[in-house]
Amino acid sequence: MSEVDPFVNAIRFLTRFPVPSTESLDDDWLARAAKYFPAVGLMVGALSALVFVIAARFWSGLIPAVLAVAASIWVTGAFHEDGLADTVDGFGGGSSVEARLAIMKDSRIGTYGTLALGFSVALRVAALALMTPSFAWVALIAAHAGARGAATWAMTALPYAGDPGTTRIIYSGTVLDRPGAMTALLITLAALLPALLKAPSALFAGLILGVLGVLTVVALARRLIGGYTGDVLGAVEQVAEIGILLGLAAGAH
């Protein structure tokens, strides 16, 4: 089977990038597309970095950082940010598994979710504002690819906790096989390599922070709702992206 369709489906699922439409999707399309999530993250990171570099020719300080973060949010349709807000609202406001899942499905955003979004954007902008354009290139590619790799891992580490009958996406049974997991890992490592060559200690710090954040979200998801949902994957992506950027910003600073 051609790998073009899974790659295109991964792009369509995670971004607004224009790609050819697929006439029909098999039930396991997400499992086959998930191995390319880090590659999509690399693309998003490259676009965000390009915006940063162009903006840095005209402005310094916060403006290139704000525009770079805004570009990544726009091209993904705030997909991951929405998941973070819903997850924090559900985990913070629900008193039972059913109540938490119901809150997470609610399209309205609560106080917890609003604060989470504010901190997410602020931390990413603040981290990027410490970087030069040449450093931001490697940092954004590493952060976005690494964060999508973390979300891919979370899909295999947790069972699906939602109700498959109430979602448009079939998450249940989305487990990567060994070749798929290796593909995702190799793409992630390739995206991290430029940052490793440029600032190994800073990348190590970023990976530590990202891993700690991801493990915290995964542990909370397992305890509070019994597994993952699409929203939880968005939260995993966000905390991983923030952690990697913070660690790299420390090295840049």
Buried (B, 14 or more C-beta within 10 A) or exposed (E): EEEEBBBBBBBBBBBEBEEEEEEEBEEEBBBBBBBBBBBBBBBBBBBBBBBBBBBBEEEEEEBBBBBBBBBBBBBBEBBBBBBBBBBBBBBBBBEEBEEBBEBBBBEEBBEBBEBBBEBBBEBBBBBBBBBEBEBBBBBBBBBBBBBBBBBBBBBBBBEBBBEEEEBEBBBBEBBBEEEBBEBBBEBBBBBBBBBBEBBEEBBBBBBEBBBEBBBEBBEBBBEBBBBBBBBBBBBBBBBBBBBBBBBBBBBBE
